[in-house]
């Protein structure tokens, strides 16, 4: 077993809810994705991305049926205001869709530099299952 493997915490499957708007002129897609958890929708992502061949794959995955929520913890490094590198726990939040496709929907970082990434990921998935949205659980990392 590879000791460097990143643990992924999974829950579900849950029904997937999503809305989208394709702007052909701007060549972009606006996408909102939520899971129906305990009878309540929980928004995991609201994003805009370029319209390309990947959109058909994403839409097909979201339409394929119930999905499992997955959260993986890792270290995020960024430069501090003093120019020194700082390390924070971060979490990738995604779906394992019914058709087997895996989609990453959000990447957030924690506020406590001392927290272990796997502990942060576990905290994130537990909070999402209790109704919290990703943007309530950390700072959004734009990639």
Protein Blocks (a to p, Z undefined) as FASTA:
>chain_A
ZZkbccdddedjddddddddddfknopadddddddeehiacdfbdcdddddfklmmmmmm
mmnoccdddddddddddddfkopacdddddddddddfkopacdfbdcddfblkbcfklmm
mmmmmmmmnopafklnoccddZZ
